[in-house]
């Protein structure tokens, strides 16, 4: 079941919880011949960007991230990049790719936060202008995502984007990720959906060699992006995967079994009837800068 693609590609959304660092391990475990690739929790998309399939069906409950994906698929790399550059230039944000960086004085005074200090005022102005628009500009939202704290997309109860500035910049990595994304979407069939994961899966009429990959919010990681996930949703997902298994549909799911002394008991019990593979995920958390060396991440499948 090896996948021949070895180069890991990261989504230009730099989404919290994305799998780009783990893809070399996961691809070795993915089916080698995928017809329709289904991803109910697509997030930023680092998973599908590393997979070869005939058609990609990509879903997320977050409307804004799906709209960002759609915006990029409708545009060209050159045009979208120019739109982004125009916004960065208009607000005079940093862009190390072109040599506009904080002064040496600022870099010396604020050694770990100089990009945040440099961009804060401009970023807040951009955020205010974006929030004031009745017709949302997704290029503006993308720039906010790039310069915002932890590259988060978050809105308050009144629909206002409220992420603070991050210590980040538009650099070569951002450019490369955007270029990879556009090259991929120009040569592959991508279809995006904004549904609840359960509704998304239940609507599908599966065909031979279809594959469902699930990377749900992790129940025991207690991160910002999974705050709406709970034990009820976890159990519902496992029942849904059992349903797929009964129908003969091939699936794989990534999940966190143990983390900081806590064990996902629901996962531990459910996975015992399937094939379980250990995934090495010893990397730094984006939230507290700790190394997840005390965590155990697993990939579970219903196929050999």
C-alpha positions, 0 to 999 in steps of 0.5 A: 500500500505504499504511495510513491510520492515522498516530497512533503508539501505544506498548505499555504494556510499553515493550519493548526493541526495540519499533517504536513510533517507526518505525511511521509509516514502516513503516505506509506500507509495510504492505499497506493491506488485511490480513485475518489479521495474523501477528507471530511476534516480538510482544514488547511489541506496539507494532507490532500496536497500530498496524495495522488487520486483521481478526484478529491472531495474535500469538506470542512465545517469551517465556512471561511477556510472552505471559501479560502480554498475556493478563492484560490482554486478560482484564481491564478497564482500570479493574480492572487499573489499580486493581490496579496502583494498589493495589500501588504504594500498598502498597509506596509506590512513586512515582507522579507521575501522582498527585503522589507524587514524590521530595522536592526534596532527593532530586531535587537530590542525585541529579539523574539517578537520583532515582526509582531512589534513591526506589524502590529499597527498595520495589522490592526488597521488591515483587520479593522478594514476587513471587518468593516467590509460588507462584501468580504475580500478573501485576499485580505483574509489570507493576509490576515491569516499569514500575519495573525497569531498562529495563522488562526482563522477566528471570528467573534460572536458578531462575525468580526475577525479577532485574531491578534498579530503574530510574530510572522512574516510573508517569506519564502516559505509562504511563497513556495506553499502558495506556488505548490498549491496552485500547481496542484489545483491546476493539475487535479480535480478538487471539489470543496464542501461545507458540511458537517462531517457526518452529513458529508459522508452519508451523502456519498455513493462510494465506488471501487478504490475510494478512500476516506481519510479522517483527521478529526479534532483531537479529543485530548489535545485541548487546542483552540481548533477542537474546542467544539469537539466532545465525546459525543462527536467522537463516538458518532465518528467511530460509529460512522467509520464502522458503518463505512467498514460494513459497506466495504469502504476503505478508511484511515484515521489519525488520532492522538491516543495519549497526551500529557498523561491523558488517554483517549479511552474511547479511541483505545477501545474502538481501535482494537478491532482495526489495524493500528500503526504508531506515528512518530509525532515528536514535534513542537506544539504551536500553542505552548512550545513544548515537545510532544514526546509524551504523546502517542499518535496512531493511524488506524485503518480497516485495510492491510 
